[in-house]
Amino acid sequence: MPAYVERLRALLHKVNLDGDELMLRITGCPNGCARPYMAEFALVGDGPKSYQMWVGGSPVLAERTGFALKDRVPADNWEATLEPLLEAFKKGRTGPSEAFGDFIHRMGETQAKALVA
């Protein structure tokens, strides 16, 4: 987990969102015990060195689940899938108080998936 947090921080820095935070959850188990589906950004193991990516959960615990954005995201390169969403967030958020999960929820599943297609 610490390596993934560092990678996320590096990506936030790359897209000039240094001061922003995202609720990140990672688990190798699809049963939901770690509550990944409620995070703003989550990686859920779906195979060897592969994750299902979830986005759009609530930044406040237990208020809203996200949605499955993409399956079979390589563990070595999940940043490439997340980066277009972070760029859209930077440009389209309503203000500095809008969290990433709230932005993605407002954007909607169809548009978010189109950005990473």
N, C-alpha and C positions, 0 to 999 in steps of 0.2 A: 504493500500500500504506500509506503513512503516514496518509493520511486515513481509511482503513478501521480502522487500529489506534486512532486517536483516537475514531472512532465507537464501536468496541467498548469502549474504556475509559469513554466517557460512559455507555454502556448498563450496564456493570458498576457504575458509580457510582449510576446511577438505581435499580437494584435492590438496592443496599447490598451489593455484592460487591467493593468497592474493592480489597481485599487479594488477591483471587484472580486467577490468570492462566489463560489458555486458549491452547493451541497453535492458532494461526490460520494457515491457508494459503489463498492466493488465486491462481487462475490463469485465464487466458482460454482455455486449451486443455484439452479433455476427455481427452487422451491419458495424463494422469497423470504427466508428466515432473517436475512440481513436487511429486509425492507428496501431493496434497491429500487423498486418500482415507484417509490414515493420521493426519490431524490430528483434534484434538478437535472442531474447527469449521472447515469449509472452504467456500469459494465457488468453484464451477467454472463458467466461462462456458458458457451454453447458448443464447445469442442476444444480439442488441443490447441492452445495458443490462439483462441478465437473467442470473441465476445458478441453478445447481442447488446446493442446500444439503446438505452432508454433516455428520453429527455422530457422535459415539461412538467416534472413533479413540482410540488410546492417547496419553496425555501423555508417554510414553517412546517414543522413536523406534522404529519397525518392530516393535512388539509386536502391534498389532491394527488392522485397518481399521475404519472407521466404516461407515455406511450412508447412502444417499441419502434425505434427509428429505423434500425437496420440490423440484419443478421450477419453473422460470419465476418465481423470486423476484426482484422488482424491485431493481435495484441501488440505487435511491434509498430503499428502505424495507425492507431485509433485517432490520433491528432488530425490526420488528413480528413477524416469524416466530421470531426467536431469544428474544425476551423471555419468553414463557411457559415455555420450557425452563429459562431461568436462574432464574425464580421457583420452579419445581419443584425445581431443584437446591438453591436456598437453603433450602427447607423440608424436603427429603427426603434430603439427603446424610447419610451415616453419621457424619460428623465433619469437622473442618477439613482433614484430610489426604486426604479423598476428592476426586479431581480430577473436573472436569466430564465428561470423556470416559468415565471409569470409571462415574460415576453414570448417564450416558445408556446405556451398555452394560448396566448392571444393570437399568435401567428397561425396556429392550427397545424394539425398533423399533415395535411395535404401539402401545404406550402413548405413545411420543414423537410419533408421527404423529397420534395422537388429540388431543394437546395443541395442535397447530398447525393442525388441520383447520378 
